Every structure is written in structure tokens, then in C-alpha cells.
Amino acid sequence: MLFFLGAPKEFRKIFVVKRSLRGELSLALHYLEKYDHLVPEKVEIWEIEPRSREGRKVYPNAAL
């Protein structure tokens, strides 16, 4: 997440995570539950499902 702080402000900042489930909680949502305070402003977190090649934005829209 530190690299996003060095990126120019006009850039769109996207962090992409392969969808991985443990029970019903995905890796990205687990990270956000524990470390959402480390995610800089205006950073989007997306989950990608490799088999279907579909993605979904989980942050900042995720309900924690």
C-alpha cells in the first residue's frame, strides 16, 4: 500500500487480488476487516475470479 502514496494524485489507483475464499470470507475482505486503516485514500481494491475472468470492486463499496 505504501507505493500508492508515491503515485501521482491524478492517477487511478487499483489494487487487484485473486479471489480466494476461506469459508465465506474472501482474502480481500479479510484484509479490509483487519487493515482498512492502512489503505490510502482513493485506492480501489478489486477481486478477480481467474476461471470466469470477472472482477468486482470490493472497496470502497464493501460493507464491512
mmCIF file as Biopython writes it, N, C-alpha, C and O atoms, coordinates in Angstrom:
data_model
#
loop_
_atom_site.group_PDB
_atom_site.id
_atom_site.type_symbol
_atom_site.label_atom_id
_atom_site.label_alt_id
_atom_site.label_comp_id
_atom_site.label_asym_id
_atom_site.label_entity_id
_atom_site.label_seq_id
_atom_site.pdbx_PDB_ins_code
_atom_site.Cartn_x
_atom_site.Cartn_y
_atom_site.Cartn_z
_atom_site.occupancy
_atom_site.B_iso_or_equiv
_atom_site.auth_seq_id
_atom_site.auth_asym_id
_atom_site.pdbx_PDB_model_num
ATOM 1   N N  . MET A ? 1  ? 0.810   -1.188  0.000   1.0 0.0 1  A 1 
ATOM 2   C CA . MET A ? 1  ? 0.000   0.000   0.000   1.0 0.0 1  A 1 
ATOM 3   C C  . MET A ? 1  ? 0.860   1.261   0.000   1.0 0.0 1  A 1 
ATOM 4   O O  . MET A ? 1  ? 0.405   2.327   -0.415  1.0 0.0 1  A 1 
ATOM 5   N N  . LEU A ? 2  ? 2.078   1.141   0.456   1.0 0.0 2  A 1 
ATOM 6   C CA . LEU A ? 2  ? 2.962   2.291   0.513   1.0 0.0 2  A 1 
ATOM 7   C C  . LEU A ? 2  ? 3.238   2.872   -0.877  1.0 0.0 2  A 1 
ATOM 8   O O  . LEU A ? 2  ? 3.393   4.085   -1.017  1.0 0.0 2  A 1 
ATOM 9   N N  . PHE A ? 3  ? 3.299   2.021   -1.900  1.0 0.0 3  A 1 
ATOM 10  C CA . PHE A ? 3  ? 3.568   2.507   -3.250  1.0 0.0 3  A 1 
ATOM 11  C C  . PHE A ? 3  ? 2.481   3.451   -3.755  1.0 0.0 3  A 1 
ATOM 12  O O  . PHE A ? 3  ? 2.759   4.343   -4.556  1.0 0.0 3  A 1 
ATOM 13  N N  . PHE A ? 4  ? 1.258   3.265   -3.298  1.0 0.0 4  A 1 
ATOM 14  C CA . PHE A ? 4  ? 0.173   4.130   -3.750  1.0 0.0 4  A 1 
ATOM 15  C C  . PHE A ? 4  ? 0.354   5.570   -3.269  1.0 0.0 4  A 1 
ATOM 16  O O  . PHE A ? 4  ? -0.117  6.505   -3.917  1.0 0.0 4  A 1 
ATOM 17  N N  . LEU A ? 5  ? 1.026   5.747   -2.151  1.0 0.0 5  A 1 
ATOM 18  C CA . LEU A ? 5  ? 1.265   7.102   -1.649  1.0 0.0 5  A 1 
ATOM 19  C C  . LEU A ? 5  ? 2.212   7.872   -2.550  1.0 0.0 5  A 1 
ATOM 20  O O  . LEU A ? 5  ? 2.144   9.100   -2.611  1.0 0.0 5  A 1 
ATOM 21  N N  . GLY A ? 6  ? 3.100   7.170   -3.252  1.0 0.0 6  A 1 
ATOM 22  C CA . GLY A ? 6  ? 4.049   7.822   -4.141  1.0 0.0 6  A 1 
ATOM 23  C C  . GLY A ? 6  ? 3.529   8.068   -5.541  1.0 0.0 6  A 1 
ATOM 24  O O  . GLY A ? 6  ? 4.165   8.778   -6.320  1.0 0.0 6  A 1 
ATOM 25  N N  . ALA A ? 7  ? 2.377   7.492   -5.875  1.0 0.0 7  A 1 
ATOM 26  C CA . ALA A ? 7  ? 1.808   7.665   -7.210  1.0 0.0 7  A 1 
ATOM 27  C C  . ALA A ? 7  ? 1.206   9.060   -7.346  1.0 0.0 7  A 1 
ATOM 28  O O  . ALA A ? 7  ? 0.700   9.616   -6.372  1.0 0.0 7  A 1 
ATOM 29  N N  . PRO A ? 8  ? 1.259   9.628   -8.553  1.0 0.0 8  A 1 
ATOM 30  C CA . PRO A ? 8  ? 0.657   10.951  -8.762  1.0 0.0 8  A 1 
ATOM 31  C C  . PRO A ? 8  ? -0.828  10.969  -8.404  1.0 0.0 8  A 1 
ATOM 32  O O  . PRO A ? 8  ? -1.534  9.982   -8.613  1.0 0.0 8  A 1 
ATOM 33  N N  . LYS A ? 9  ? -1.288  12.072  -7.875  1.0 0.0 9  A 1 
ATOM 34  C CA . LYS A ? 9  ? -2.669  12.182  -7.389  1.0 0.0 9  A 1 
ATOM 35  C C  . LYS A ? 9  ? -3.704  12.009  -8.490  1.0 0.0 9  A 1 
ATOM 36  O O  . LYS A ? 9  ? -4.823  11.572  -8.221  1.0 0.0 9  A 1 
ATOM 37  N N  . GLU A ? 10 ? -3.348  12.347  -9.730  1.0 0.0 10 A 1 
ATOM 38  C CA . GLU A ? 10 ? -4.333  12.253  -10.817 1.0 0.0 10 A 1 
ATOM 39  C C  . GLU A ? 10 ? -4.471  10.826  -11.358 1.0 0.0 10 A 1 
ATOM 40  O O  . GLU A ? 10 ? -5.360  10.569  -12.170 1.0 0.0 10 A 1 
ATOM 41  N N  . PHE A ? 11 ? -3.626  9.908   -10.933 1.0 0.0 11 A 1 
ATOM 42  C CA . PHE A ? 11 ? -3.711  8.519   -11.375 1.0 0.0 11 A 1 
ATOM 43  C C  . PHE A ? 11 ? -4.837  7.790   -10.642 1.0 0.0 11 A 1 
ATOM 44  O O  . PHE A ? 11 ? -5.125  8.080   -9.481  1.0 0.0 11 A 1 
ATOM 45  N N  . ARG A ? 12 ? -5.465  6.848   -11.332 1.0 0.0 12 A 1 
ATOM 46  C CA . ARG A ? 12 ? -6.434  5.958   -10.695 1.0 0.0 12 A 1 
ATOM 47  C C  . ARG A ? 12 ? -5.649  4.828   -10.064 1.0 0.0 12 A 1 
ATOM 48  O O  . ARG A ? 12 ? -4.862  4.173   -10.746 1.0 0.0 12 A 1 
ATOM 49  N N  . LYS A ? 13 ? -5.843  4.584   -8.780  1.0 0.0 13 A 1 
ATOM 50  C CA . LYS A ? 13 ? -5.056  3.600   -8.038  1.0 0.0 13 A 1 
ATOM 51  C C  . LYS A ? 13 ? -5.915  2.362   -7.770  1.0 0.0 13 A 1 
ATOM 52  O O  . LYS A ? 13 ? -6.921  2.430   -7.063  1.0 0.0 13 A 1 
ATOM 53  N N  . ILE A ? 14 ? -5.501  1.231   -8.347  1.0 0.0 14 A 1 
ATOM 54  C CA . ILE A ? 14 ? -6.266  -0.010  -8.239  1.0 0.0 14 A 1 
ATOM 55  C C  . ILE A ? 14 ? -5.353  -1.116  -7.730  1.0 0.0 14 A 1 
ATOM 56  O O  . ILE A ? 14 ? -4.281  -1.351  -8.287  1.0 0.0 14 A 1 
ATOM 57  N N  . PHE A ? 15 ? -5.780  -1.794  -6.671  1.0 0.0 15 A 1 
ATOM 58  C CA . PHE A ? 15 ? -5.072  -2.951  -6.122  1.0 0.0 15 A 1 
ATOM 59  C C  . PHE A ? 15 ? -5.918  -4.174  -6.454  1.0 0.0 15 A 1 
ATOM 60  O O  . PHE A ? 15 ? -7.071  -4.262  -6.033  1.0 0.0 15 A 1 
ATOM 61  N N  . VAL A ? 16 ? -5.354  -5.121  -7.206  1.0 0.0 16 A 1 
ATOM 62  C CA . VAL A ? 16 ? -6.101  -6.285  -7.675  1.0 0.0 16 A 1 
ATOM 63  C C  . VAL A ? 16 ? -5.652  -7.524  -6.905  1.0 0.0 16 A 1 
ATOM 64  O O  . VAL A ? 16 ? -4.457  -7.772  -6.744  1.0 0.0 16 A 1 
ATOM 65  N N  . VAL A ? 17 ? -6.634  -8.300  -6.432  1.0 0.0 17 A 1 
ATOM 66  C CA . VAL A ? 17 ? -6.381  -9.505  -5.644  1.0 0.0 17 A 1 
ATOM 67  C C  . VAL A ? 17 ? -7.117  -10.672 -6.293  1.0 0.0 17 A 1 
ATOM 68  O O  . VAL A ? 17 ? -8.279  -10.545 -6.678  1.0 0.0 17 A 1 
ATOM 69  N N  . LYS A ? 18 ? -6.436  -11.807 -6.412  1.0 0.0 18 A 1 
ATOM 70  C CA . LYS A ? 18 ? -7.097  -13.022 -6.890  1.0 0.0 18 A 1 
ATOM 71  C C  . LYS A ? 18 ? -8.112  -13.460 -5.840  1.0 0.0 18 A 1 
ATOM 72  O O  . LYS A ? 18 ? -7.799  -13.526 -4.651  1.0 0.0 18 A 1 
ATOM 73  N N  . ARG A ? 19 ? -9.320  -13.754 -6.286  1.0 0.0 19 A 1 
ATOM 74  C CA . ARG A ? 19 ? -10.373 -14.166 -5.349  1.0 0.0 19 A 1 
ATOM 75  C C  . ARG A ? 19 ? -10.002 -15.500 -4.712  1.0 0.0 19 A 1 
ATOM 76  O O  . ARG A ? 19 ? -9.769  -16.492 -5.403  1.0 0.0 19 A 1 
ATOM 77  N N  . SER A ? 20 ? -9.953  -15.505 -3.393  1.0 0.0 20 A 1 
ATOM 78  C CA . SER A ? 20 ? -9.614  -16.687 -2.622  1.0 0.0 20 A 1 
ATOM 79  C C  . SER A ? 20 ? -10.497 -16.702 -1.392  1.0 0.0 20 A 1 
ATOM 80  O O  . SER A ? 20 ? -10.527 -15.737 -0.628  1.0 0.0 20 A 1 
ATOM 81  N N  . LEU A ? 21 ? -11.215 -17.796 -1.200  1.0 0.0 21 A 1 
ATOM 82  C CA . LEU A ? 21 ? -12.164 -17.872 -0.089  1.0 0.0 21 A 1 
ATOM 83  C C  . LEU A ? 21 ? -11.664 -18.784 1.014   1.0 0.0 21 A 1 
ATOM 84  O O  . LEU A ? 21 ? -11.060 -19.825 0.758   1.0 0.0 21 A 1 
ATOM 85  N N  . ARG A ? 22 ? -11.923 -18.378 2.234   1.0 0.0 22 A 1 
ATOM 86  C CA . ARG A ? 22 ? -11.760 -19.238 3.402   1.0 0.0 22 A 1 
ATOM 87  C C  . ARG A ? 22 ? -13.111 -19.174 4.102   1.0 0.0 22 A 1 
ATOM 88  O O  . ARG A ? 22 ? -13.455 -18.187 4.752   1.0 0.0 22 A 1 
ATOM 89  N N  . GLY A ? 23 ? -13.852 -20.238 3.951   1.0 0.0 23 A 1 
ATOM 90  C CA . GLY A ? 23 ? -15.238 -20.200 4.428   1.0 0.0 23 A 1 
ATOM 91  C C  . GLY A ? 23 ? -16.021 -19.295 3.495   1.0 0.0 23 A 1 
ATOM 92  O O  . GLY A ? 23 ? -16.039 -19.508 2.283   1.0 0.0 23 A 1 
ATOM 93  N N  . GLU A ? 24 ? -16.665 -18.288 4.057   1.0 0.0 24 A 1 
ATOM 94  C CA . GLU A ? 24 ? -17.421 -17.344 3.240   1.0 0.0 24 A 1 
ATOM 95  C C  . GLU A ? 24 ? -16.711 -16.002 3.092   1.0 0.0 24 A 1 
ATOM 96  O O  . GLU A ? 24 ? -17.216 -15.109 2.412   1.0 0.0 24 A 1 
ATOM 97  N N  . LEU A ? 25 ? -15.555 -15.851 3.714   1.0 0.0 25 A 1 
ATOM 98  C CA . LEU A ? 25 ? -14.832 -14.587 3.693   1.0 0.0 25 A 1 
ATOM 99  C C  . LEU A ? 25 ? -13.688 -14.650 2.691   1.0 0.0 25 A 1 
ATOM 100 O O  . LEU A ? 25 ? -12.874 -15.573 2.718   1.0 0.0 25 A 1 
ATOM 101 N N  . SER A ? 26 ? -13.635 -13.662 1.812   1.0 0.0 26 A 1 
ATOM 102 C CA . SER A ? 26 ? -12.563 -13.633 0.819   1.0 0.0 26 A 1 
ATOM 103 C C  . SER A ? 26 ? -11.303 -13.011 1.424   1.0 0.0 26 A 1 
ATOM 104 O O  . SER A ? 26 ? -11.357 -12.341 2.455   1.0 0.0 26 A 1 
ATOM 105 N N  . LEU A ? 27 ? -10.181 -13.246 0.766   1.0 0.0 27 A 1 
ATOM 106 C CA . LEU A ? 27 ? -8.909  -12.707 1.213   1.0 0.0 27 A 1 
ATOM 107 C C  . LEU A ? 27 ? -8.945  -11.179 1.270   1.0 0.0 27 A 1 
ATOM 108 O O  . LEU A ? 27 ? -8.454  -10.579 2.226   1.0 0.0 27 A 1 
ATOM 109 N N  . ALA A ? 28 ? -9.523  -10.559 0.257   1.0 0.0 28 A 1 
ATOM 110 C CA . ALA A ? 28 ? -9.587  -9.096  0.220   1.0 0.0 28 A 1 
ATOM 111 C C  . ALA A ? 28 ? -10.446 -8.545  1.363   1.0 0.0 28 A 1 
ATOM 112 O O  . ALA A ? 28 ? -10.070 -7.561  2.001   1.0 0.0 28 A 1 
ATOM 113 N N  . LEU A ? 29 ? -11.574 -9.162  1.619   1.0 0.0 29 A 1 
ATOM 114 C CA . LEU A ? 29 ? -12.444 -8.682  2.699   1.0 0.0 29 A 1 
ATOM 115 C C  . LEU A ? 29 ? -11.821 -8.927  4.069   1.0 0.0 29 A 1 
ATOM 116 O O  . LEU A ? 29 ? -11.992 -8.124  4.986   1.0 0.0 29 A 1 
ATOM 117 N N  . HIS A ? 30 ? -11.100 -10.032 4.207   1.0 0.0 30 A 1 
ATOM 118 C CA . HIS A ? 30 ? -10.381 -10.292 5.459   1.0 0.0 30 A 1 
ATOM 119 C C  . HIS A ? 30 ? -9.333  -9.201  5.693   1.0 0.0 30 A 1 
ATOM 120 O O  . HIS A ? 30 ? -9.209  -8.687  6.805   1.0 0.0 30 A 1 
ATOM 121 N N  . TYR A ? 31 ? -8.588  -8.852  4.657   1.0 0.0 31 A 1 
ATOM 122 C CA . TYR A ? 31 ? -7.581  -7.794  4.763   1.0 0.0 31 A 1 
ATOM 123 C C  . TYR A ? 31 ? -8.243  -6.473  5.170   1.0 0.0 31 A 1 
ATOM 124 O O  . TYR A ? 31 ? -7.736  -5.757  6.033   1.0 0.0 31 A 1 
ATOM 125 N N  . LEU A ? 32 ? -9.362  -6.165  4.552   1.0 0.0 32 A 1 
ATOM 126 C CA . LEU A ? 32 ? -10.041 -4.906  4.862   1.0 0.0 32 A 1 
ATOM 127 C C  . LEU A ? 32 ? -10.579 -4.884  6.289   1.0 0.0 32 A 1 
ATOM 128 O O  . LEU A ? 32 ? -10.581 -3.834  6.932   1.0 0.0 32 A 1 
ATOM 129 N N  . GLU A ? 33 ? -11.035 -6.029  6.789   1.0 0.0 33 A 1 
ATOM 130 C CA . GLU A ? 33 ? -11.511 -6.081  8.175   1.0 0.0 33 A 1 
ATOM 131 C C  . GLU A ? 33 ? -10.384 -5.775  9.156   1.0 0.0 33 A 1 
ATOM 132 O O  . GLU A ? 33 ? -10.588 -5.081  10.153  1.0 0.0 33 A 1 
ATOM 133 N N  . LYS A ? 34 ? -9.205  -6.294  8.868   1.0 0.0 34 A 1 
ATOM 134 C CA . LYS A ? 34 ? -8.074  -6.151  9.790   1.0 0.0 34 A 1 
ATOM 135 C C  . LYS A ? 34 ? -7.258  -4.880  9.562   1.0 0.0 34 A 1 
ATOM 136 O O  . LYS A ? 34 ? -6.798  -4.257  10.519  1.0 0.0 34 A 1 
ATOM 137 N N  . TYR A ? 35 ? -7.075  -4.493  8.293   1.0 0.0 35 A 1 
ATOM 138 C CA . TYR A ? 35 ? -6.099  -3.453  7.970   1.0 0.0 35 A 1 
ATOM 139 C C  . TYR A ? 35 ? -6.652  -2.322  7.117   1.0 0.0 35 A 1 
ATOM 140 O O  . TYR A ? 35 ? -5.892  -1.682  6.391   1.0 0.0 35 A 1 
ATOM 141 N N  . ASP A ? 36 ? -7.947  -2.057  7.182   1.0 0.0 36 A 1 
ATOM 142 C CA . ASP A ? 36 ? -8.506  -0.998  6.347   1.0 0.0 36 A 1 
ATOM 143 C C  . ASP A ? 36 ? -7.891  0.371   6.652   1.0 0.0 36 A 1 
ATOM 144 O O  . ASP A ? 36 ? -7.919  1.265   5.806   1.0 0.0 36 A 1 
ATOM 145 N N  . HIS A ? 37 ? -7.342  0.535   7.845   1.0 0.0 37 A 1 
ATOM 146 C CA . HIS A ? 37 ? -6.711  1.800   8.209   1.0 0.0 37 A 1 
ATOM 147 C C  . HIS A ? 37 ? -5.400  2.021   7.443   1.0 0.0 37 A 1 
ATOM 148 O O  . HIS A ? 37 ? -4.878  3.136   7.431   1.0 0.0 37 A 1 
ATOM 149 N N  . LEU A ? 38 ? -4.865  0.977   6.809   1.0 0.0 38 A 1 
ATOM 150 C CA . LEU A ? 38 ? -3.628  1.098   6.038   1.0 0.0 38 A 1 
ATOM 151 C C  . LEU A ? 38 ? -3.868  1.421   4.562   1.0 0.0 38 A 1 
ATOM 152 O O  . LEU A ? 38 ? -2.919  1.710   3.832   1.0 0.0 38 A 1 
ATOM 153 N N  . VAL A ? 39 ? -5.118  1.375   4.121   1.0 0.0 39 A 1 
ATOM 154 C CA . VAL A ? 39 ? -5.429  1.635   2.719   1.0 0.0 39 A 1 
ATOM 155 C C  . VAL A ? 39 ? -5.519  3.149   2.513   1.0 0.0 39 A 1 
ATOM 156 O O  . VAL A ? 39 ? -6.358  3.807   3.127   1.0 0.0 39 A 1 
ATOM 157 N N  . PRO A ? 40 ? -4.658  3.705   1.650   1.0 0.0 40 A 1 
ATOM 158 C CA . PRO A ? 40 ? -4.688  5.146   1.410   1.0 0.0 40 A 1 
ATOM 159 C C  . PRO A ? 40 ? -5.998  5.591   0.749   1.0 0.0 40 A 1 
ATOM 160 O O  . PRO A ? 40 ? -6.738  4.780   0.193   1.0 0.0 40 A 1 
ATOM 161 N N  . GLU A ? 41 ? -6.262  6.883   0.824   1.0 0.0 41 A 1 
ATOM 162 C CA . GLU A ? 41 ? -7.455  7.444   0.186   1.0 0.0 41 A 1 
ATOM 163 C C  . GLU A ? 41 ? -7.405  7.213   -1.318  1.0 0.0 41 A 1 
ATOM 164 O O  . GLU A ? 41 ? -6.331  7.183   -1.919  1.0 0.0 41 A 1 
ATOM 165 N N  . LYS A ? 42 ? -8.561  7.055   -1.907  1.0 0.0 42 A 1 
ATOM 166 C CA . LYS A ? 42 ? -8.746  6.911   -3.350  1.0 0.0 42 A 1 
ATOM 167 C C  . LYS A ? 42 ? -8.061  5.687   -3.942  1.0 0.0 42 A 1 
ATOM 168 O O  . LYS A ? 42 ? -7.702  5.695   -5.120  1.0 0.0 42 A 1 
ATOM 169 N N  . VAL A ? 43 ? -7.872  4.640   -3.151  1.0 0.0 43 A 1 
ATOM 170 C CA . VAL A ? 43 ? -7.364  3.364   -3.658  1.0 0.0 43 A 1 
ATOM 171 C C  . VAL A ? 43 ? -8.548  2.414   -3.766  1.0 0.0 43 A 1 
ATOM 172 O O  . VAL A ? 43 ? -9.304  2.237   -2.811  1.0 0.0 43 A 1 
ATOM 173 N N  . GLU A ? 44 ? -8.703  1.804   -4.937  1.0 0.0 44 A 1 
ATOM 174 C CA . GLU A ? 44 ? -9.759  0.818   -5.148  1.0 0.0 44 A 1 
ATOM 175 C C  . GLU A ? 44 ? -9.165  -0.571  -4.982  1.0 0.0 44 A 1 
ATOM 176 O O  . GLU A ? 44 ? -8.040  -0.824  -5.415  1.0 0.0 44 A 1 
ATOM 177 N N  . ILE A ? 45 ? -9.910  -1.466  -4.360  1.0 0.0 45 A 1 
ATOM 178 C CA . ILE A ? 45 ? -9.482  -2.857  -4.251  1.0 0.0 45 A 1 
ATOM 179 C C  . ILE A ? 45 ? -10.478 -3.704  -5.033  1.0 0.0 45 A 1 
ATOM 180 O O  . ILE A ? 45 ? -11.686 -3.653  -4.800  1.0 0.0 45 A 1 
ATOM 181 N N  . TRP A ? 46 ? -9.939  -4.481  -5.964  1.0 0.0 46 A 1 
ATOM 182 C CA . TRP A ? 46 ? -10.737 -5.336  -6.838  1.0 0.0 46 A 1 
ATOM 183 C C  . TRP A ? 46 ? -10.369 -6.793  -6.610  1.0 0.0 46 A 1 
ATOM 184 O O  . TRP A ? 46 ? -9.209  -7.114  -6.351  1.0 0.0 46 A 1 
ATOM 185 N N  . GLU A ? 47 ? -11.362 -7.676  -6.708  1.0 0.0 47 A 1 
ATOM 186 C CA . GLU A ? 47 ? -11.147 -9.125  -6.684  1.0 0.0 47 A 1 
ATOM 187 C C  . GLU A ? 47 ? -11.388 -9.662  -8.084  1.0 0.0 47 A 1 
ATOM 188 O O  . GLU A ? 47 ? -12.360 -9.298  -8.745  1.0 0.0 47 A 1 
ATOM 189 N N  . ILE A ? 48 ? -10.491 -10.532 -8.527  1.0 0.0 48 A 1 
ATOM 190 C CA . ILE A ? 48 ? -10.609 -11.136 -9.852  1.0 0.0 48 A 1 
ATOM 191 C C  . ILE A ? 48 ? -10.804 -12.638 -9.688  1.0 0.0 48 A 1 
ATOM 192 O O  . ILE A ? 48 ? -10.057 -13.294 -8.963  1.0 0.0 48 A 1 
ATOM 193 N N  . GLU A ? 49 ? -11.804 -13.171 -10.362 1.0 0.0 49 A 1 
ATOM 194 C CA . GLU A ? 49 ? -12.042 -14.619 -10.412 1.0 0.0 49 A 1 
ATOM 195 C C  . GLU A ? 49 ? -11.366 -15.136 -11.674 1.0 0.0 49 A 1 
ATOM 196 O O  . GLU A ? 49 ? -11.835 -14.852 -12.777 1.0 0.0 49 A 1 
ATOM 197 N N  . PRO A ? 50 ? -10.267 -15.895 -11.541 1.0 0.0 50 A 1 
ATOM 198 C CA . PRO A ? 50 ? -9.496  -16.283 -12.725 1.0 0.0 50 A 1 
ATOM 199 C C  . PRO A ? 50 ? -10.236 -17.215 -13.701 1.0 0.0 50 A 1 
ATOM 200 O O  . PRO A ? 50 ? -10.019 -17.130 -14.909 1.0 0.0 50 A 1 
ATOM 201 N N  . ARG A ? 51 ? -11.083 -18.079 -13.207 1.0 0.0 51 A 1 
ATOM 202 C CA . ARG A ? 51 ? -11.771 -19.012 -14.108 1.0 0.0 51 A 1 
ATOM 203 C C  . ARG A ? 51 ? -12.774 -18.304 -15.003 1.0 0.0 51 A 1 
ATOM 204 O O  . ARG A ? 51 ? -12.828 -18.564 -16.205 1.0 0.0 51 A 1 
ATOM 205 N N  . SER A ? 52 ? -13.560 -17.421 -14.432 1.0 0.0 52 A 1 
ATOM 206 C CA . SER A ? 52 ? -14.581 -16.736 -15.225 1.0 0.0 52 A 1 
ATOM 207 C C  . SER A ? 52 ? -14.079 -15.416 -15.797 1.0 0.0 52 A 1 
ATOM 208 O O  . SER A ? 52 ? -14.762 -14.783 -16.602 1.0 0.0 52 A 1 
ATOM 209 N N  . ARG A ? 53 ? -12.874 -14.998 -15.377 1.0 0.0 53 A 1 
ATOM 210 C CA . ARG A ? 53 ? -12.275 -13.739 -15.829 1.0 0.0 53 A 1 
ATOM 211 C C  . ARG A ? 53 ? -13.159 -12.539 -15.523 1.0 0.0 53 A 1 
ATOM 212 O O  . ARG A ? 53 ? -13.220 -11.583 -16.296 1.0 0.0 53 A 1 
ATOM 213 N N  . GLU A ? 54 ? -13.830 -12.602 -14.404 1.0 0.0 54 A 1 
ATOM 214 C CA . GLU A ? 54 ? -14.671 -11.496 -13.968 1.0 0.0 54 A 1 
ATOM 215 C C  . GLU A ? 54 ? -14.066 -10.865 -12.731 1.0 0.0 54 A 1 
ATOM 216 O O  . GLU A ? 54 ? -13.383 -11.525 -11.948 1.0 0.0 54 A 1 
ATOM 217 N N  . GLY A ? 55 ? -14.325 -9.588  -12.567 1.0 0.0 55 A 1 
ATOM 218 C CA . GLY A ? 55 ? -13.829 -8.883  -11.401 1.0 0.0 55 A 1 
ATOM 219 C C  . GLY A ? 55 ? -14.934 -8.075  -10.751 1.0 0.0 55 A 1 
ATOM 220 O O  . GLY A ? 55 ? -15.951 -7.755  -11.366 1.0 0.0 55 A 1 
ATOM 221 N N  . ARG A ? 56 ? -14.701 -7.757  -9.491  1.0 0.0 56 A 1 
ATOM 222 C CA . ARG A ? 56 ? -15.669 -6.902  -8.793  1.0 0.0 56 A 1 
ATOM 223 C C  . ARG A ? 56 ? -14.919 -5.998  -7.837  1.0 0.0 56 A 1 
ATOM 224 O O  . ARG A ? 56 ? -13.920 -6.386  -7.232  1.0 0.0 56 A 1 
ATOM 225 N N  . LYS A ? 57 ? -15.420 -4.801  -7.720  1.0 0.0 57 A 1 
ATOM 226 C CA . LYS A ? 57 ? -14.820 -3.825  -6.819  1.0 0.0 57 A 1 
ATOM 227 C C  . LYS A ? 57 ? -15.344 -4.083  -5.412  1.0 0.0 57 A 1 
ATOM 228 O O  . LYS A ? 57 ? -16.554 -4.073  -5.187  1.0 0.0 57 A 1 
ATOM 229 N N  . VAL A ? 58 ? -14.438 -4.315  -4.461  1.0 0.0 58 A 1 
ATOM 230 C CA . VAL A ? 58 ? -14.859 -4.596  -3.096  1.0 0.0 58 A 1 
ATOM 231 C C  . VAL A ? 58 ? -14.596 -3.419  -2.163  1.0 0.0 58 A 1 
ATOM 232 O O  . VAL A ? 58 ? -15.140 -3.372  -1.060  1.0 0.0 58 A 1 
ATOM 233 N N  . TYR A ? 59 ? -13.780 -2.485  -2.587  1.0 0.0 59 A 1 
ATOM 234 C CA . TYR A ? 59 ? -13.500 -1.325  -1.755  1.0 0.0 59 A 1 
ATOM 235 C C  . TYR A ? 59 ? -13.318 -0.114  -2.652  1.0 0.0 59 A 1 
ATOM 236 O O  . TYR A ? 59 ? -12.568 -0.217  -3.622  1.0 0.0 59 A 1 
ATOM 237 N N  . PRO A ? 60 ? -13.922 0.976   -2.410  1.0 0.0 60 A 1 
ATOM 238 C CA . PRO A ? 60 ? -14.549 1.420   -1.177  1.0 0.0 60 A 1 
ATOM 239 C C  . PRO A ? 60 ? -16.022 1.081   -1.019  1.0 0.0 60 A 1 
ATOM 240 O O  . PRO A ? 60 ? -16.655 1.579   -0.087  1.0 0.0 60 A 1 
ATOM 241 N N  . ASN A ? 61 ? -16.594 0.260   -1.882  1.0 0.0 61 A 1 
ATOM 242 C CA . ASN A ? 61 ? -18.022 -0.070  -1.791  1.0 0.0 61 A 1 
ATOM 243 C C  . ASN A ? 61 ? -18.339 -1.185  -0.828  1.0 0.0 61 A 1 
ATOM 244 O O  . ASN A ? 61 ? -19.508 -1.387  -0.497  1.0 0.0 61 A 1 
ATOM 245 N N  . ALA A ? 62 ? -17.337 -1.924  -0.360  1.0 0.0 62 A 1 
ATOM 246 C CA . ALA A ? 62 ? -17.596 -3.085  0.503   1.0 0.0 62 A 1 
ATOM 247 C C  . ALA A ? 62 ? -18.197 -2.648  1.834   1.0 0.0 62 A 1 
ATOM 248 O O  . ALA A ? 62 ? -17.746 -1.681  2.448   1.0 0.0 62 A 1 
ATOM 249 N N  . ALA A ? 63 ? -19.206 -3.366  2.259   1.0 0.0 63 A 1 
ATOM 250 C CA . ALA A ? 63 ? -19.806 -3.121  3.576   1.0 0.0 63 A 1 
ATOM 251 C C  . ALA A ? 63 ? -19.052 -3.941  4.591   1.0 0.0 63 A 1 
ATOM 252 O O  . ALA A ? 63 ? -19.127 -5.170  4.573   1.0 0.0 63 A 1 
ATOM 253 N N  . LEU A ? 64 ? -18.329 -3.291  5.471   1.0 0.0 64 A 1 
ATOM 254 C CA . LEU A ? 64 ? -17.516 -4.014  6.452   1.0 0.0 64 A 1 
ATOM 255 C C  . LEU A ? 64 ? -18.255 -4.153  7.748   1.0 0.0 64 A 1 
ATOM 256 O O  . LEU A ? 64 ? -17.731 -4.734  8.698   1.0 0.0 64 A 1 
#
